[in-house]
């Protein structure tokens, strides 16, 4: 679902480190990317996920999510609101463990991070908040994002930054790809990490260190999906990709759009993030 790596976009926007130095190594650049993707230890969101095939809508979902980040551990609760066939279904993600509750059967089922949840979105996409923890990083030669991720964006000539250095909240970050090459990072899964994919090629803007696109590969080397990070907004003082488009790497014409409708700071009791509590958990308004 979200790219939560994809999806939970988040800490610090400044493209330079303390002392005015820019990151120079692959590890430093990836650390800056991670910092840009984490903004609050407790927050909630409303999201719509829409899947398409050859331009036609084939699935639509609405859900609410609640996130708790403590040190290296991220806990996520999802509550499905629509369509009616999934209303009341709940998912808990705690480290590598993923649990799903189906109210009609009252069953709580364990899932794997690689299982496809909605459209092109895997369970693990919702948890991928820390690339540095889960992947080894190598710097590749600079290059343009894949054409799939830039589909329809070149003509818009959208730059990443506004006149005052703020984040433009309109289109895909095409300042690299249209006006200059991107930084390219090769991420390879750590043996004991929580990475869902065998490797990722991440395209990062050279000025802001925000992700522009990513190619996600199976451990066999097969391209599974390509992601485009679009419509960055400033939320709680941090830049967030409000829309992520995930293109199927195996079936041409299939893609899924994940779009944040709301993102707010919100804390819920820690015991809600327990498998035993999942059957009792109910929707909590974001207000």
Secondary structure, DSSP 8 states (H G I E B T S, - for coil): --B---BS--S---SS-GGG----SHHHHHHHHHHHT---SEEEEEEEEEEEETTEEEEEEEEEEEEEEETTEEEEEEEEEESGGGTT-EEEEETTEEEEEETTTTEEEEE-TTSEEETTEEGGGGT---HHHHEEEEEEEEE---TTTTTTTGGGT--SB-TTS-B--SS---IIIIIB-EEEEEEEE-TTS--SSSEEEEEE-TTT--EEEEEEE-TTS-EEEEEEEEEEEEETTEEEEEEEEEEESSSTTEEEEEEEEEEEE----GGGGSGGGGGG-------
